Amino acid sequence: MYDWAVLWEWVELAARWTHVITAIAWIGSSFYFIALDLGLRKSPDLPAGAYGEEWQVHGGGFYHIQKYLVAPERLPDHLIWFKWESYATWLSGFAMLVLVYYLGSELYLIDPAVMELTAWQAIAISVASLVFGWLAYTTICRVFVNANQTAVMVALFGVLVAMAWGYTHVFSGRAALIHLGAFTATIMSANVFMVIIPNQKIVVADLKAGRTPDPKYGRIAKQRSTHNNYLTLPVLFLMLSNHYPLVFATEWNWLIASLVFLMGVTIRHWFNSRHAGKGNPHWTWGLTVILFLVIAWLSTAPMRHVDDTAMNGAALVYASAEGFDDVVGIVQGRCSMCHAAEPGWDGLAWPPKNVVLETPAQIAHEARRIYMQAGITHAMPPANLSYIEPAERARIVEWFRNAQRGGVEG
């Protein structure tokens, strides 16, 4: 029988790697163009319609770049569109959401202690929330298109705080923060797909038809691009948050996520000010440190744990599979000194990754992780500090595969 759990692990890795590659490409080009735009300089010999220029050196060559606020008089033969980086990042990110949280909803998406949901209910809420995010955001931008843009950003922050609170009262802590990141990333990608690129295509069509493009399309696209600039760093933080229980598994996880958005603003403000030649607002770093310390303080609130007595359907199959009693003894003897509500290993104040393996219910709930981390691979225990034997690893593998044969998809 083919080991579908191993295959699934590689599918997730491929999707994650694709997501990282495309995100680097998108964020890199986005940050570059924001810095370029802010660093443009006027010069007396600029061609008609040009707003500014920049001379840059990189890789042993010099580059001379000019920006047109609306468009040049004649459309060049070769025009590069920066759009697929954004699209591929969102598509690969949504694929990860499906692979990890939708298809693994009982393990990662749903927490019965937060809200009793079926898998389909949780998935429907997830998808609907992403759609709602774009509709709410674009409505704010359209209604207040001529308003003070700081007020628009404050309104957007209010939506993000409300969603942070809402997600943590529907999904597991880990899923809540990932969804807040996906919520924000959907807004960013939709900005490119629904506003920035369509507006640029209107300008190109006007040029081809010999018409003078309306400058409003460039202003609107610039507004959305600026929003994306300030939202990027918080999204990165939220996407990495599932590795740190001190972020997602605390009572104040929604407030931590909200403050992360403020840190993103302060950090980007420093870089944007530098690139625009407006000095070095070092106060932004001081404020960022204060926000970070507040987040660290909030993270010490009681951590949320999976119910140590309740088991879902999949966990019940693992608990009833042949060899489970042996595995419980192995895990409790080799793993639970660290993976405990109050770890007994010196230097650990909380269980790694917030995984607690003290009771049979908890062990059944984490069956797939135990199988991958201590059965198939030797990642756990680290450096085999608890001296788990090869025969014990083999027993874990046998038990998990017995459960698979009993009806659990790996």
N, C-alpha and C positions, 0 to 999 in steps of 0.2 A: 504494500500500500504506500502510495506517495505521501510524503509528509507535507500536508497542506499548510501547517503552521509555519514551517520553514519557508515555503514558497511565498506565503503571505508576508512574511518579514521582509523578503527581498522585494516584493511589489511595493511595500511601504517605503523601503529605502530608495528605490528608483524614483518614486513620486516625490519624496522629500528632496532628493538630490536635484531633480529637475526644478523643483520650487526654489531651492537656494540659488541655483545658477541663474534662473530667469529673474529672480528678485535682485540679485547683485547687478545684473545688466540694467534693470529698470531704475533702481535706486541710484546707481552710478551715473547714468545719463541724466536723471532728474536733478541730482545735486550739482552736476557739472553745469547744466544750462541755467540753473538758478544763480550759481556763482558767476557765470559768464554774463548773464543779464544785469546783475547788480554791479559788475565791474566795467561796464561799457563807458567809454569816454567820447566826448565830442571832439571833433577836429574840423578845421576850416575846409578841408578838401574832401569831405564826405560826398558821395554821389547824391543826387536828388532822391528824397524820400527816406534816406538812411537816418537812423536815430543815433547810432553810436558805433564805435569799433573797439576792438581789443587785439593787442598783439600778445601772443603766447609762445612759449618755447617748451617742447616736450619731445623726448626720444631723439634728440639730436637735430630736430628741425624746428623752423619758425612757422607760426600760423597767424594769418591775418584774417580776422573775423569781423563782419559787419552785420548789424541788425537793422531790419526795416520794421517800423511799427505796424504798418499795414501790409505792404508787399512791394516788391520792385516793379518798375514800369513794365518789364518783360519777364515772363516766367522762364527760369532757366531750364535747359534740356534735362539736367540731372538734379533731381530733388529727392532727398532722403526723408522718409517719414519715420518718426520714432513712436511706434505704437505697439508693435508685437511684443516688446518687452513687458509692457503692462498687461496685455491680454494673456500671455503665457504664464505670467506670475499668478494672476487670479485663477486661471483654469487649473494650474497645478496645485494651487492652494485649496481650491474647492475639492479637487480629487483627494487630497489629504484629509479634508473634513469628512468626505464620504468613507474613505478607507478606515480611518481611525475611529471617528465618532459616530457615524451613522451605522456602519456595519458592526461596530463594537459598542453599540449604544448602552447595553446593560453594564458594561465595564467602565466606560469613560464618560458617557453623555448623561445618563440618568443617575440621580442619587435619591432613593426613596425617602431619605431623611429630609430632603429639600422639597421635593414634589413627586407624588406618585404619578408616573406617566408610562404609557406604553411606548414602544420604540417608534411607532408611526406618529404618535402625538408629538414626541420630542423632535423628530425630524421635521414635521410640519411647522412647528414653532420656530425651529432653526431657520428654515428656508424663508418663512414669512418675515422673520425679523430682518433678514438681509435685504429683502425687497422694501420693507418699511423704512430701513435706514436710508436708502437712496431717495425714496420719495420725500421723506421728511427733510433731508439735507437740501435737495435741489429746490424744494418749495421755499425754504428759507432764503436761498441764494437768489431766486427769482423775485420774491417779494421785496427783498431788501437790496436789490442789485445796485441801486444808487445811494444806499445808506453808507454810514461809516463802516468800513470793513472790519474794524475792531469789534463793533457791535455784532456783526455777522458771526465772527469767531466765538464771541461769548455765547451767542445763541446755540451754536454748534456744540460748544463745550457742555452746555446744559443738557442737550440731547444725549451726549456721550455719558454723562454722569447718570442720567436716568436709565440708560440702557445697561450700564455697569451694575446698578442696583437691581434692575429687573432680571438680568441674566443670572445673577447669583441667587435669586429666589426662584429660579426655574430649573437650572441645570446643576451638575456637580461643579465644585469650585474650579477644577481644571478646565472643564468644558466652558464655563462661564467666561473666563478670561480669553480663551482661544476664540470664542464667539465674538467677544468685543473686538479682538484684533481682526477677525474676518468681517465684522460689521464695518469697521473703519476702512479696511482694504477694499471692500466692495464699493464704498463711496469713492475711493481714489481711482480705482480702475474704471468705474462708471463715468467719472469725470473725463477720463481720456476717451472712452468709447462713445459717450453720449453727448459730450460738449466740445472738448478741445479739438479732436480730429474732425467732427462734422463742421465746426466753425472754420477750420483751416481749409476744408474742401470747398466751402462756400466762397472763400477768398480766391482759391485757385480757379474755380469755375468762372468767377467774375473776370479774372485776368484773361482767361482763355477767350471769353466773350467780348473783350475789349471794354468792359465796364470798370469803373473805379470802385474798389471794394470798400464796404462800410467799415470804419475803424472799430465799431462796437463789438464786432466778432472777436477781434484781437484782445479787447479789454476783458471780455467775459472769459475767454480762454486763460488769460493771465490771472484772473481772480481764482479760477479753479486750480491752476497750477501752483499758485501760492499756498492754497489750502493743503494741497498734497504735500508740499514741502514741509509744512509744520506737523503733518500727521505721520510722516514716515517713521521717525524714531520711536514714538509710542507703539506703533504697530510691530516694529522689530522686538521691542521689549515684551509685548504681550505674546508674540509667537514663541519666545524663548521661556515664557513664564511656566510652562508645564513641566520644566525640569527643576523648578524650585518651589517646594511646598510652602515655604515661608511667604510666597507671593499669593498662591491660589488657594491654599488650604487654611486660611485664617478667617476669623469672624469679620475682619474689616477688608476682605479682598476687594470689594467693590470700591471702597475709598482709596485703597492703594492704587488700583487701576486708574481712577480718576486723577490722582496726583501725578501719575506717570505722564499723562497728557500735558500737564503743566511743565514738567521737566523737559518734555520735547520742545515746548515753545521757548523756554529759556535758553536751551542749548542752541537751537536753530537761530534764535535772535542774535546770539553772539557771532555765529558764523556769517549770517546775513549782513550784520553791521560791518564786520571786517571786510567782506567782499565788496560792499558798497562804499568803502573808504570813509565810514562814519565813526571811526575810532574803535576802541576795544572796551566794550561795556562789561568790565570784569565783574560787576555786581551780579550778572546773570549766573556766573559760576558759583558765587556765594549762595544765591537763592537756590540753585540746583542742589547744592550740598545740603542745605537746610531741608528741602523737600525730600531728598533721599534719606536723611536721618529720621524724618517724621515717618516715612514709609517703613524703615527698619524698626522703629518703635511700635508702629501699628501691627507689624508682623508677629509680635510676641503675644498677641491675643490668643486665646485657646484655639488649637487647630481642629479642623473638622475631620472626623474619622468615619469610615464606612461602618455601618451597624455590624457589630461583631456577633450577632445572633441570626439576623435575617439572611436568607440566601435566595437568589433568583433561580430561574429554571436551569441555566447553564451550570451554576455553582452546585446545584443539587446533583446533577449528573456526575460532576467531578467527585463530589463527596461520596457518591454511591459506587464509584468505579472500583474494581478490584485493585488492591494495593494502597488504597487511600490511607488506611491506618498506619501502614509502614511509613508513608511519606510524611504524615503528620509528625511522627516521631523524629524523622530525619530533619525536617524543617525546624521543629522546636528545639532540637539539639544543636543544629549547625547555623541557624539563621536568626532565631528569635532574640538572641542576646542583643542584636542591633535593631532588628525590625520589631520593636516593642513600643508600646505607648510611652514607657519610660526606659529607654535603652540602658543596658548594663555595661556597654562598652565605653571605656574612658574617652572623653572628648565629644561624644554624641549627646546632644541635648534633645534631639527628636529623631524619629525613624527616618532613614534615608528614603527620599522620594515620597515620604508619608505612607510608605507601605508597612502595615502592621501584620505580623505573622505569628500571633500568639494562640489563636483559637482555630479549631477545625474549619469553622465558617470563613474566617479570614483567609486561611490557606486555600480553601476551595475557590474563593473569590479571585485569588491571584494565581490561579492554576497556570495560565498561559505564560505569565512572567516567570514563574518558578521554573517551568519547563524550558523556556528559552535561556534564562540567565544561569541556571544551575544544572540543567539536564543536558541540553544540546550543546551549549557553550560552557566555558569555565569562568565566565565573567564574575559570578558570585560563588562563594564569598570572595571578596577582593584578596588576591594573593593567597587564596585558600587558607585564610587565617584560622578558620575553625576546623581545618583538616578533614574536609568531607572526602569520603572514599569513592573511588571509581564505581564500586558496586552500588553505592548509594545514589550516585548520579544516574546509573543505569536503572535503578528502581524508580526514580522520578520519571524517566522517559517511558518506562513500561506502563506506569500508572496513567500518565497523560494519554498515551495511545490507546489504552483500554477504554478511557472515557470517550475518545474519538469514535472508537468502534461502537460505543454505547449510544451515540447519537449527537455528540457535540462536534461542530465543525471547528477545526483548528485554525 
